[in-house]
Amino acid sequence: MKPLILVTNDDGIVAPGIRSLVEAMSTLGEVVVVAPDSPQSAKGHAITITDPIRIRKVDVFDDIISYECSGTPVDCVKIARNVVLKHRNIDLCVSGINHGSNASINVIYSGTMSAAMEASLEGIKSIGFSLCDFSFEADFTPCMPYVKSISQWALDNPLNGTNLLNVNFPRTDTIQGIKLCRQAKARWIEEFQEGTNPRGEKYYWMTGRFVNEDPREDADINALENGYVSIVPTYHDLTHNESLEQKILSGLTEL
């Protein structure tokens, strides 16, 4: 029996990245798509609780069963798990291929990675794929052999508890290989451009620049800058275990 593969994203169901991902997954198993009906980038792990969520079957990928969803990327996974595929076991959830990097701190903001993480919370092996190219015309061709091989490996092997891989591709035609990485210590330095609308009301447009502060060779940003695919095993537990193990905050218990 073919493995059942759920495909989703945050760029919307008509984005080129998800089409490339669907094409790759269709060679590995039975594919079902549940993806947002419009772009949902940087939604993080947001869910819809104040409005109804609507899904509609669409003919976007030829013979592939596909639904567009009015909700967030995480909503898409929840709907797939509890409605569309309610009585079936999902063998793998893949999200992407995202137009833009989700390495380092971007994993926190990413709708792509949050969708994959939601599936991993349900015990489903999950992978978020991203290409370091924000263009709508991004070329995913160099990524495709790696998308297939990484996904097949995940189907065939246990992920040892993490259940979630954050995979980023460098923007290059000559990928050097794959590196297992740590999440780089990097951050965004935000700037806000002020403007005034025709009604005389002020508004702010967020911009900024990305700063990598991590010199470690195995940091994902550094791997990408050197032309490697970065794979970071990712987990939803945000506990800072070092603080507990070293009893750094023990004084709090004496208050």
Secondary structure, DSSP 8 states (H G I E B T S, - for coil): ---EEEEE-SS-TT-HHHHHHHHHHTTTSEEEEEEESS--TT-TT----SS---EEEE-SSTTSEEEEESS-HHHHHHHIIIIITTTS--SEEEEEEEES---TTHHHH-HHHHHHHHHHHTT--EEEEEES---TT---GGGHHHHHHHHHHHHHS--TT--EEEEEE-S-SS--EEEE-B---EEEEEEEEEEE-TTS-EEEEEEEEEEE----TTBHHHHHHTTEEEEEE--S----HHHHHTTTTGGGGG-
